[in-house]
Amino acid sequence: MSVDVVLEDGRWAGVLEAASARAVPATLRDAGLDPEAHEAAVLGCGDERIAGLNAAFRGKPTPTDVLSWPASDLAPGDVPEAEMGDVAISYDTCARQAAERGLTLADHVTHLMVHATLHLLGHDHMEEAERAGMEAAEIRVLAGLGIPDPYG
């Protein structure tokens, strides 16, 4: 498994690498995939950068916590190519959310990396059934990592 983490914002040092190293392989194993056969790239940035990406790719010029770009158009259960895609995650938004929810930054970022990896695997949450399936997968993966249900 290769997770290439690029830190554009130094506040991510240590946190994002550790969360990615836990979350991505665990999510792949949960999906029945070999973590050694897949790779992803992760950009650790701040609100200004992610707002620009959000504007460019989603038409929403505001900060968000995490964005993902799957390398191919998949449905849940499809097997991705070796290169699954890219993820960008904002320190400012993640730190604010973690504080508001009384979570550690490490646990919150691990959750968001599980969430982003599921997007790379074809999951979405636009429809109720998709949302429920994606949340169930997140809860299951996080439980395996010793992280409590973020929705409960």
C-alpha positions as CSV (number, residue, x, y, z in Angstrom):
1,M,0.0,0.0,0.0
2,S,1.3,3.3,-0.9
3,V,-0.2,6.5,0.5
4,D,1.7,9.5,-0.7
5,V,1.1,12.3,1.7
6,V,2.1,15.8,0.6
7,L,2.0,18.4,3.4
8,E,1.3,21.8,2.0
9,D,0.4,22.9,5.6
10,G,3.0,22.0,8.2
11,R,0.5,21.8,11.0
12,W,-0.4,18.3,9.6
13,A,3.1,16.9,10.3
14,G,2.7,13.5,11.9
15,V,-1.1,13.6,12.2
16,L,-2.1,13.1,8.6
17,E,0.6,10.5,7.8
18,A,-0.5,8.4,10.8
19,A,-4.2,8.7,10.1
20,S,-3.7,7.8,6.5
21,A,-1.5,4.9,7.3
22,R,-4.3,3.5,9.6
23,A,-7.4,4.4,7.7
24,V,-6.7,3.6,4.1
25,P,-5.5,0.0,4.5
26,A,-8.2,-0.7,7.0
27,T,-10.9,0.6,4.6
28,L,-9.4,-1.5,1.8
29,R,-9.3,-4.7,3.9
30,D,-12.9,-4.1,4.9
31,A,-13.8,-3.9,1.2
32,G,-12.1,-7.2,0.6
33,L,-9.2,-5.6,-1.2
34,D,-5.5,-6.1,-0.8
35,P,-4.0,-2.9,0.6
36,E,-0.6,-3.7,-1.0
37,A,-2.2,-3.6,-4.5
38,H,-3.5,0.0,-4.3
39,E,-2.3,3.5,-3.8
40,A,-3.6,7.0,-3.2
41,A,-2.3,10.5,-2.9
42,V,-3.3,12.8,0.0
43,L,-2.7,16.6,0.2
44,G,-2.7,18.1,3.6
45,C,-3.6,21.8,3.2
46,G,-5.5,24.6,4.9
47,D,-8.8,26.3,4.4
48,E,-7.7,28.7,1.7
49,R,-6.3,26.0,-0.6
50,I,-9.3,23.6,-0.1
51,A,-11.7,26.5,-0.7
52,G,-10.0,27.0,-4.1
53,L,-10.2,23.3,-4.9
54,N,-13.9,23.2,-3.8
55,A,-14.6,26.1,-6.1
56,A,-12.8,24.7,-9.0
57,F,-14.2,21.2,-8.8
58,R,-17.6,21.5,-7.1
59,G,-18.5,25.2,-7.8
60,K,-18.6,25.9,-4.0
61,P,-16.0,28.6,-3.1
62,T,-16.0,27.7,0.6
63,P,-13.7,25.6,2.8
64,T,-14.7,22.0,3.5
65,D,-13.1,19.2,5.5
66,V,-12.1,16.7,2.8
67,L,-12.4,16.3,-1.0
68,S,-11.7,13.2,-3.0
69,W,-11.1,12.5,-6.7
70,P,-11.5,8.8,-7.6
71,A,-9.2,7.8,-10.5
72,S,-12.1,5.9,-12.1
73,D,-15.9,5.9,-12.0
74,L,-16.7,2.9,-9.7
75,A,-19.7,1.6,-7.9
76,P,-19.4,0.1,-4.4
77,G,-17.9,-3.3,-4.7
78,D,-16.0,-2.6,-8.0
79,V,-12.3,-3.3,-7.9
80,P,-10.3,-0.1,-8.4
81,E,-7.2,0.2,-10.4
82,A,-3.9,0.3,-8.5
83,E,-4.0,4.1,-8.4
84,M,-7.3,4.8,-6.6
85,G,-7.2,8.6,-6.7
86,D,-6.5,11.7,-4.8
87,V,-7.6,13.3,-1.5
88,A,-7.3,16.8,-0.1
89,I,-8.0,17.6,3.5
90,S,-8.0,20.9,5.4
91,Y,-6.3,21.3,8.7
92,D,-8.4,24.4,9.7
93,T,-11.7,22.8,9.1
94,C,-10.8,19.4,10.6
95,A,-9.3,21.0,13.8
96,R,-12.4,23.2,14.2
97,Q,-14.8,20.2,13.7
98,A,-12.9,18.0,16.1
99,A,-12.9,20.7,18.8
100,E,-16.7,21.4,18.3
101,R,-17.5,17.7,18.5
102,G,-15.1,17.0,21.5
103,L,-13.0,14.6,19.4
104,T,-9.3,14.2,19.2
105,L,-7.9,15.5,15.9
106,A,-6.3,12.1,15.3
107,D,-9.7,10.2,15.5
108,H,-11.5,12.8,13.5
109,V,-8.9,12.8,10.7
110,T,-8.9,9.0,10.7
111,H,-12.7,9.1,10.2
112,L,-12.4,11.5,7.4
113,M,-9.7,9.4,5.7
114,V,-11.9,6.4,5.9
115,H,-14.7,8.5,4.4
116,A,-12.5,9.7,1.6
117,T,-11.2,6.2,0.9
118,L,-14.8,5.0,0.6
119,H,-15.4,7.7,-2.0
120,L,-12.3,6.5,-3.9
121,L,-13.9,3.0,-3.9
122,G,-17.2,4.3,-5.5
123,H,-19.3,5.1,-2.4
124,D,-21.4,8.2,-2.2
125,H,-24.0,9.8,0.1
126,M,-26.2,11.7,-2.2
127,E,-29.2,9.3,-1.8
128,E,-30.4,7.9,1.6
129,A,-29.6,4.3,0.8
130,E,-26.1,5.2,-0.3
131,R,-25.6,7.4,2.8
132,A,-26.7,4.6,5.1
133,G,-24.4,2.1,3.4
134,M,-21.4,4.4,3.5
135,E,-22.0,5.3,7.2
136,A,-22.3,1.6,8.1
137,A,-18.9,0.9,6.4
138,E,-17.3,3.9,8.2
139,I,-18.6,2.7,11.6
140,R,-17.4,-0.8,11.0
141,V,-13.9,0.3,9.9
142,L,-13.6,2.8,12.7
143,A,-14.7,0.2,15.3
144,G,-11.9,-2.1,14.0
145,L,-9.5,0.8,14.7
146,G,-10.8,1.3,18.2
147,I,-12.6,4.6,17.3
148,P,-16.2,5.1,18.5
149,D,-19.1,5.5,16.1
150,P,-19.0,9.1,14.9
151,Y,-22.7,9.1,14.2
152,G,-23.9,7.7,17.5
